[in-house]
Amino acid sequence: MAVGVDTFHAGLVAPRPLRRKLAQDLDCEACVIGGGFAGLWTARALARRGFEVVVIEAGRVGSGASGRNAGFVGPGYAEPLDGLIARVGLDHARELWALSRDGVELVRAAVHGGRIAGVEPVGGHLVVRRKDEERATHREADRLRRQFDTPVDVWRTREVRGVLHSPHYFQALHFPEAFHINPLALAFGLAEELERAGVRIFEDTEALRADLNGVRKHVATGGGRIRAKHVVLASGVPSGRVWPAVTRGVIPVSTFIGVTEPLGEKLYAAVQFPGAVSDMRRAGHYFRRIAGARLLFGSGITTRRSVPGGLTGTLAREIGDTFPDLVGAKVEHAWAGTMAYAVHRMPQIGQIKPGVWLAAAFGGHGLNTSAIAGELIASAITESDERWKLFAPFGVVRIGGPLGRIGVQASYWHMRFKDRMEERRARNASAHRTPMRGEPAT
Ligand SMILES: Cc1cc2nc3c(=O)[nH]c(=O)nc-3n(C[C@H](O)[C@H](O)[C@H](O)COP(=O)(O)OP(=O)(O)OC[C@H]3O[C@@H](n4cnc5c(N)ncnc54)[C@H](O)[C@@H]3O)c2cc1C
């Protein structure tokens, strides 16, 4: 298990020495397994309610998806709204969506209240279409405003292309309450806050075996055993074979991020919007400007866990295809991150047996949703709050091993192929369209 965090984010935060490894047996009220956002938020919510908490992390805090992501914090889940409504109905979907907005506010409060160094929040998220679908964009905005109580603006193609110099983009939804951050700085800041509150965090400490049946649960690591009344499995894609049922319930999906060389004025001309940007494809591009006039650009999903050869070149080509002004821009840093997805693309949050809690499968939308998981689990343990049951329809669904993974990869390729064909048609239609009066030719 790697213990470092090898991303561009890591160079922007002060280096921290590795925390001590667990080297003796100990007792506590709650043992949280995993030092990503799900574990950190849960530990924080429990500690704030007076619980004695121990966190064990196989690598370093933030060395999983939590310290390697794009840092977009906005409402919603990995599963889009249509799927959510189809699955649980409108009223239930509204409650889940409201929780997802609470998650955004929890992150905002921690970022602003905690004065965590290096998080650098920047407001706004544009979700852009790569097809000309003005009516659908308005319909979606109306639904979000009326049924889901969410502030959102429609930006027309002209406005979008005024701030994003790309021929691929049409209308966008702008979420003014969303923001972006350096996620690793937040993970480090939360961990330090936890330690100030008396939570013990052990790094380089992997849970190897667990007996979760009795009133007092036992978690074994290489250096010592933890006995706890409550255990929270917050291990993203769990290492090893400690909880086969949980491991089989998630599929590891990787995505890639690159950071360009400093691009100076060229960048500010191509990407004038300072907030987060993502396109509406299922596995589309996501990007934002970052320190030193660089572009952070993410793309792709795959069930392969290795970093593909030539990743920097591939990302540089995708940046050039998206922004003609940035053709030739070099990608200096690139990395992969692995997220845990459930087959239903919703988080798995809840009690799986008495005293054993699961906070997993946040997919590509984990910053707000892991914060809610922590809050729901802690309030369930300490106040018998039952809101976690809103996630009961999204339990641990077994994924069919390697064959299941091949199925997921095949359906991703199929979606990409469909997206490309539809975009080509959209671009051709737009090239043959007569510009409206007063509309600049783009
Ligand atoms: C490249 C990328 C970009 C993304 N962009 C965004 C974004 O912009 N916005 C957004 O909302 N979401 C984004 N996500 C998703 C988000 O990062 C994740 O959903 C979220 O971080 C998941 O948090 P987690 O705590 O569940 O998992 P992790 O961060 O992976 O943490 C799990 C931890 O458990 C540890 N662990 C595993 N097994 C054991 C064990 N046996 N014993 C002890 N510890 C163990 C691991 O080492 C790991 O540190 C992105 C993800 C990736 C990869």
The ligand as a Gaussian input file, in Angstrom:
#p B3LYP/6-31G(d) Opt

LIG

0 1
 C       -9.559000      11.555000     -10.158000
 C      -10.808000      11.730000      -9.333000
 C      -11.539000      12.897000      -9.427000
 C      -12.676000      13.084000      -8.631000
 N      -13.283000      14.301000      -8.621000
 C      -14.299000      14.535000      -7.729000
 C      -14.845000      15.830000      -7.611000
 O      -14.387000      16.782000      -8.238000
 N      -15.891000      16.011000      -6.769000
 C      -16.408000      14.978000      -6.020000
 O      -17.386000      15.194000      -5.278000
 N      -15.860000      13.737000      -6.081000
 C      -14.806000      13.498000      -6.893000
 N      -14.222000      12.275000      -6.946000
 C      -14.747000      11.219000      -6.068000
 C      -14.238000      11.360000      -4.613000
 O      -12.864000      11.626000      -4.590000
 C      -14.538000      10.070000      -3.843000
 O      -15.888000       9.704000      -3.996000
 C      -14.266000      10.225000      -2.348000
 O      -13.003000      10.787000      -2.128000
 C      -14.391000       8.865000      -1.681000
 O      -13.965000       8.983000      -0.349000
 P      -13.745000       7.676000       0.513000
 O      -13.309000       8.115000       1.858000
 O      -14.938000       6.798000       0.389000
 O      -12.589000       6.868000      -0.242000
 P      -11.004000       7.088000      -0.242000
 O      -10.616000       8.488000      -0.323000
 O      -10.466000       6.180000      -1.288000
 O      -10.568000       6.597000       1.193000
 C      -10.595000       5.253000       1.598000
 C       -9.366000       5.028000       2.449000
 O       -9.457000       3.743000       3.056000
 C       -8.158000       3.199000       3.124000
 N       -8.289000       1.743000       3.258000
 C       -8.717000       0.837000       2.322000
 N       -8.698000      -0.398000       2.844000
 C       -8.257000      -0.277000       4.124000
 C       -7.988000      -1.220000       5.166000
 N       -8.175000      -2.553000       4.990000
 N       -7.513000      -0.749000       6.357000
 C       -7.320000       0.594000       6.557000
 N       -7.542000       1.514000       5.591000
 C       -7.994000       1.072000       4.390000
 C       -7.507000       3.626000       1.814000
 O       -6.099000       3.632000       1.923000
 C       -8.086000       5.027000       1.619000
 O       -7.231000       6.049000       2.088000
 C      -13.118000      12.038000      -7.764000
 C      -12.397000      10.849000      -7.696000
 C      -11.248000      10.691000      -8.460000
 C      -10.468000       9.421000      -8.333000

